[in-house]
Amino acid sequence: MAASFVGFDGNRTQRFFINLADAGIGGFVAERVNRTTKAFGGFASFLWATLATFSTMRKPIVTLTVDGVQRYEGPVTSVGVANGARFGGGMILAPDAEPDDGVLDFTVIGDITRPELVLNLHKLYRGTILTHPKVDSWKGRHGVIATVEPAPLEMDGEHTGTTPFEVWVEPGALRVLV
């Protein structure tokens, strides 16, 4: 998948990602995990970083457009763009994502509260997060995530920059040897 976003130098940057990109809590969590240790493994590191980050983060106000149609507008905990289902030590943000189906899975975790996060975090690890009433998802080949203020961004576990973020399917961009 190809992406365009604002890099750390303030310039528009393009790069590819393979699995998942996330605006919102994912960017904050990736930054925290990458500057601390992963000595306790992926699961514990990402779980701790998620809980620690959520307690202090400001939720970005987002407009999500998928294939030219505005799908969401408002505060979010996370907007994920997935090519694969799993990320961050076993979390399943897009359970229906298939890396070879030619589309991306866009998942919005809306304005959830701290208690809602704690009570529903197991759904993120079990792949049932889409059953939560404040979670929506769409499939598409092109998306734009615009925010009122720049929001942190992560791609494949790395804190890469900030929004605005544009993503699209780039067929045949990556050859994989199995």
Protein Blocks (a to p, Z undefined) as FASTA:
>chain_A
ZZddddfkopacddddfkbccehjkmmmmmmmmmmcfklojklmmmmmmmmmmmmpccdd
ddddeehiafbgcddfbdcddfbfbeghiiafblmbcfklopacddddddddfklmmmmm
mmmmnopmmmpmkbccdddfbdcdddfbdcdddeehiafbdcdddddddehkaccdZZ
